[in-house]
Amino acid sequence: MNNYINSFGLSILFICCTFSICSQDEFKINSNITISLEYGYAIPSQDLALRFGNHSLAGTGLYWYNAPLNLRYGISANYMFGIKIKEDVISSLRNENQVLLGVDNNFANVLLRQRGFLIDAVCTKTFGLFKKNRSSGIELGIGVGLMQHKVRIQVETNNVPLLLGDAVKGYDRNSVGPSLKQIAGFRWRSIKTNANVSLLLEVTEGFTRPTQALDFNSLQVDNERRFDVDFAIKLAYYLPLKTRVPSEDIFY
């Protein structure tokens, strides 16, 4: 009787272990939803290049990955920042020696910087290059979104009232409008670890317009549409949010 009980117990234990192993085979941990960390270096073109030089992008995104179709889609937000300004948006405030004086008759230290953002809804598809890892390969995609950029005017000496508070909006050339995006690059998505990274070339076309009708620097009305183009090399690392999916969605 004891032998029967022991045998029965061992059988139950074996069945439980077998079921556990089968369950692990049937369901694999996969990263369906990811949060990205993104950084890029951008070269402007068209109207954007007339105002700014090369600049950086930094941002994040929330994406959903469809394993059977090798599709990634979601929303990304990137902050644009740079120090190369080609237009002197406060030239009218300088004297004949190109010096800017404050109301206290002292030199004013004013810094001009590029600031802006890109918000995009994107969809990309990965064309697998490896037989054992179809989720890694050439990545192509498109996106639509919003572009905004301006010249940040930072008065270090705090002695130019015309460039402080809301008055600065007449000088900062703030522009905003819809945008289109094309994406091409290489994606590596490990089937054994959480490594998930893309190296991308992104081209963004912004159809922007100034938000301030009157430019205080030139005292002219400025409401013309702009065509702003940005070429960016971007590295994106995707942090996974774990979910259980059937094993057939994993490619070996």
Backbone torsions as a table, in degrees:
resi	resn	phi	psi	omega
1	MET	NA	-44.4	178.7
2	ASN	-63.4	-39.1	179.0
3	ASN	-64.1	-37.9	179.4
4	TYR	-64.6	-43.7	179.5
5	ILE	-63.5	-43.1	179.6
6	ASN	-63.5	-41.8	179.4
7	SER	-64.9	-41.2	179.0
8	PHE	-63.6	-41.5	178.8
9	GLY	-64.0	-42.5	178.9
10	LEU	-65.1	-35.3	179.0
11	SER	-66.2	-43.4	178.1
12	ILE	-62.1	-42.3	179.2
13	LEU	-62.5	-41.5	-179.7
14	PHE	-64.8	-42.1	179.3
15	ILE	-63.7	-42.3	179.3
16	CYS	-62.4	-43.7	179.6
17	CYS	-64.5	-41.9	179.4
18	THR	-63.4	-42.3	179.0
19	PHE	-63.3	-38.6	178.9
20	SER	-63.8	-42.6	179.7
21	ILE	-65.8	-41.9	179.5
22	CYS	-64.2	-37.4	179.7
23	SER	-64.7	-38.7	179.1
24	GLN	-67.9	-31.4	177.9
25	ASP	-74.6	-33.9	-175.6
26	GLU	-75.6	-33.6	-179.2
27	PHE	-123.7	124.4	177.9
28	LYS	-110.6	148.7	175.2
29	ILE	-75.6	124.1	-178.9
30	ASN	-134.3	154.7	-178.1
31	SER	-98.4	95.2	179.9
32	ASN	-86.5	-36.7	-179.8
33	ILE	-115.1	132.1	-178.2
34	THR	-132.5	151.6	170.6
35	ILE	-111.7	129.8	-173.7
36	SER	-102.5	152.0	168.1
37	LEU	-116.2	121.6	-170.5
38	GLU	-126.9	140.7	173.6
39	TYR	-143.2	139.0	-179.5
40	GLY	-145.4	160.9	174.6
41	TYR	-118.7	126.8	-170.0
42	ALA	-120.2	146.4	175.1
43	ILE	-117.8	119.2	-177.7
44	PRO	-79.5	159.7	177.2
45	SER	-145.0	170.8	-179.8
46	GLN	56.0	-137.3	-175.7
47	ASP	-63.4	-31.4	-179.2
48	LEU	-64.1	-34.0	-179.4
49	ALA	-73.5	-18.8	177.4
50	LEU	-75.7	-19.3	-176.7
51	ARG	-109.2	-36.1	-174.9
52	PHE	-127.2	158.4	172.3
53	GLY	-98.9	-163.2	178.1
54	ASN	-60.4	146.7	-174.8
55	HIS	-149.8	179.8	-177.8
56	SER	-115.0	160.5	175.2
57	LEU	-130.3	139.0	175.6
58	ALA	-145.0	135.5	-177.9
59	GLY	-172.3	-161.8	-177.4
60	THR	-150.2	169.7	179.0
61	GLY	-157.5	162.9	175.8
62	LEU	-122.1	119.2	-173.0
63	TYR	-127.9	151.4	171.4
64	TRP	-115.7	133.4	-177.2
65	TYR	-110.3	123.2	176.5
66	ASN	-97.3	103.0	-173.7
67	ALA	-63.4	-46.7	-178.2
68	PRO	-59.8	-35.0	-177.8
69	LEU	-98.8	-4.5	-177.8
70	ASN	56.7	41.4	179.9
71	LEU	-109.0	142.4	174.0
72	ARG	-128.6	125.4	176.8
73	TYR	-143.8	152.5	-176.7
74	GLY	170.9	-156.7	-176.7
75	ILE	-126.6	136.0	177.1
76	SER	-126.7	151.2	177.0
77	ALA	-134.3	125.0	-178.5
78	ASN	-127.5	137.9	179.9
79	TYR	-94.9	128.5	179.2
80	MET	-98.5	132.3	178.6
81	PHE	-151.8	141.3	-179.9
82	GLY	-163.8	172.2	-176.7
83	ILE	-120.5	-0.2	-177.3
84	LYS	-98.3	107.1	179.9
85	ILE	-113.6	125.1	-176.4
86	LYS	-96.8	-16.9	178.8
87	GLU	-107.4	127.9	175.9
88	ASP	-85.0	95.0	-172.7
89	VAL	-77.5	-3.6	178.5
90	ILE	-125.8	28.9	-177.2
91	SER	-62.6	-30.7	-178.5
92	SER	-70.0	-15.6	-178.9
93	LEU	-91.7	-6.8	-179.3
94	ARG	-88.7	152.8	177.5
95	ASN	-83.6	-173.4	-176.5
96	GLU	-63.2	-19.6	176.7
97	ASN	-94.9	12.0	-179.9
98	GLN	61.9	30.4	178.5
99	VAL	-106.7	138.9	178.6
100	LEU	-101.6	119.4	179.3
101	LEU	-106.0	145.2	178.5
102	GLY	-88.8	177.4	-179.9
103	VAL	-65.6	-18.9	177.5
104	ASP	-90.0	8.1	179.2
105	ASN	67.3	17.0	173.9
106	ASN	-102.2	161.7	178.2
107	PHE	-61.6	139.2	176.7
108	ALA	-102.8	132.0	178.0
109	ASN	-99.6	104.5	-176.9
110	VAL	-118.8	126.2	178.9
111	LEU	-104.9	135.5	176.4
112	LEU	-109.7	128.6	-176.5
113	ARG	-136.8	154.1	174.1
114	GLN	-89.4	134.5	175.3
115	ARG	-140.6	151.2	178.2
116	GLY	172.8	-174.6	178.4
117	PHE	-152.2	158.4	173.0
118	LEU	-127.4	125.8	174.2
119	ILE	-119.8	123.5	-173.4
120	ASP	-135.1	144.0	164.7
121	ALA	-101.0	119.8	-171.7
122	VAL	-124.8	155.8	173.8
123	CYS	-141.4	126.3	179.5
124	THR	-129.0	155.0	174.7
125	LYS	-126.0	136.6	177.9
126	THR	-100.6	127.3	177.3
127	PHE	-100.9	104.1	-173.2
128	GLY	-59.8	137.4	178.8
129	LEU	-108.4	-7.0	-174.1
130	PHE	-122.0	133.3	-176.7
131	LYS	-61.6	-38.4	-177.3
132	LYS	-92.6	-1.7	-179.7
133	ASN	-148.4	81.1	-176.8
134	ARG	-74.4	-9.5	179.8
135	SER	-87.0	2.4	176.9
136	SER	-118.3	137.2	179.2
137	GLY	158.6	-153.2	-179.8
138	ILE	-72.2	130.7	-179.8
139	GLU	-115.1	125.6	178.8
140	LEU	-127.0	143.7	-178.9
141	GLY	-165.6	175.7	178.7
142	ILE	-136.9	166.0	178.8
143	GLY	-159.3	160.0	173.7
144	VAL	-132.5	149.1	-177.7
145	GLY	-173.3	-146.2	-175.6
146	LEU	-137.5	134.4	176.7
147	MET	-116.8	137.9	174.7
148	GLN	-139.8	139.7	175.7
149	HIS	-154.0	155.3	178.6
150	LYS	-159.3	170.3	172.6
151	VAL	-96.3	117.0	176.5
152	ARG	-80.5	124.8	-179.0
153	ILE	-107.1	110.5	-175.2
154	GLN	-112.9	111.2	-179.0
155	VAL	-91.2	102.4	-176.8
156	GLU	-69.6	-33.3	-175.8
157	THR	-90.0	-8.8	174.4
158	ASN	57.3	36.4	-176.4
159	ASN	-126.9	22.1	177.3
160	VAL	-125.8	89.1	-176.3
161	PRO	-56.6	-31.1	-179.5
162	LEU	-66.0	-16.9	-178.7
163	LEU	-112.2	20.1	179.9
164	LEU	-119.3	149.8	177.5
165	GLY	66.9	-147.7	-177.7
166	ASP	-70.4	-18.6	-178.9
167	ALA	-62.4	-27.9	-177.4
168	VAL	-66.1	-21.0	-178.6
169	LYS	-63.9	-21.8	177.0
170	GLY	-76.1	-9.9	-177.3
171	TYR	-115.7	-18.7	-167.0
172	ASP	-81.9	-2.4	177.3
173	ARG	54.8	38.1	179.5
174	ASN	-62.2	130.0	-179.0
175	SER	-134.7	144.9	-178.0
176	VAL	-150.6	150.2	178.5
177	GLY	175.4	173.7	180.0
178	PRO	-68.6	160.8	-178.0
179	SER	-144.7	158.2	173.3
180	LEU	-120.8	153.9	-177.3
181	LYS	-141.0	139.6	171.6
182	GLN	-120.3	139.9	-172.6
183	ILE	-129.3	135.0	174.5
184	ALA	-148.5	139.9	179.9
185	GLY	174.7	-158.8	-178.9
186	PHE	-125.7	135.8	179.9
187	ARG	-120.4	134.7	174.5
188	TRP	-118.8	119.8	179.4
189	ARG	-127.1	106.2	-176.1
190	SER	-69.2	140.2	176.6
191	ILE	-92.1	-2.9	-179.0
192	LYS	-114.4	-27.5	-178.1
193	THR	-125.8	-174.2	178.7
194	ASN	-88.2	4.4	-178.9
195	ALA	-62.1	125.4	-176.7
196	ASN	-154.4	104.0	-171.2
197	VAL	-143.1	148.8	177.2
198	SER	-130.8	139.9	170.5
199	LEU	-112.7	115.8	-166.6
200	LEU	-127.6	149.9	165.0
201	LEU	-106.2	119.7	-179.7
202	GLU	-117.5	129.5	176.4
203	VAL	-113.7	121.5	-178.1
204	THR	-117.5	128.7	175.1
205	GLU	-110.8	119.1	179.9
206	GLY	-106.8	130.8	178.5
207	PHE	-106.0	78.9	-168.5
208	THR	-101.3	168.3	178.0
209	ARG	-148.7	143.6	178.5
210	PRO	-60.2	141.6	177.6
211	THR	-87.6	-16.8	177.7
212	GLN	-107.3	114.9	-175.0
213	ALA	-64.8	-41.0	-177.5
214	LEU	-101.1	122.9	175.4
215	ASP	-85.4	112.9	-176.5
216	PHE	-64.6	-26.9	-176.8
217	ASN	-71.7	-42.9	-179.2
218	SER	-100.5	-9.8	-176.2
219	LEU	56.1	37.0	177.6
220	GLN	-123.1	150.8	176.8
221	VAL	-73.8	129.5	-179.0
222	ASP	-129.1	99.2	177.1
223	ASN	-133.7	21.3	-179.8
224	GLU	-74.7	145.4	176.7
225	ARG	-72.1	144.5	-179.7
226	ARG	-111.9	153.9	173.0
227	PHE	-120.7	96.7	-175.6
228	ASP	-101.5	124.0	-179.5
229	VAL	-119.1	136.8	-178.6
230	ASP	-131.8	123.9	174.4
231	PHE	-103.1	120.9	-175.5
232	ALA	-129.2	134.4	167.4
233	ILE	-95.5	120.6	-172.5
234	LYS	-127.8	139.8	173.4
235	LEU	-110.6	126.4	-178.2
236	ALA	-125.3	129.3	176.1
237	TYR	-114.2	131.0	-173.7
238	TYR	-105.9	122.6	178.1
239	LEU	-94.0	120.3	-172.2
240	PRO	-81.6	147.5	166.2
241	LEU	-107.5	114.1	-169.9
242	LYS	-67.7	138.9	170.7
243	THR	-143.0	156.3	177.4
244	ARG	-91.3	128.1	176.5
245	VAL	-132.9	155.8	178.1
246	PRO	-59.9	148.4	-175.3
247	SER	-64.4	-24.0	-179.1
248	GLU	-67.5	-12.1	177.6
249	ASP	-83.3	-6.5	177.9
250	ILE	-99.7	131.0	-177.0
251	PHE	-99.7	131.6	179.2
252	TYR	-117.5	NA	NA
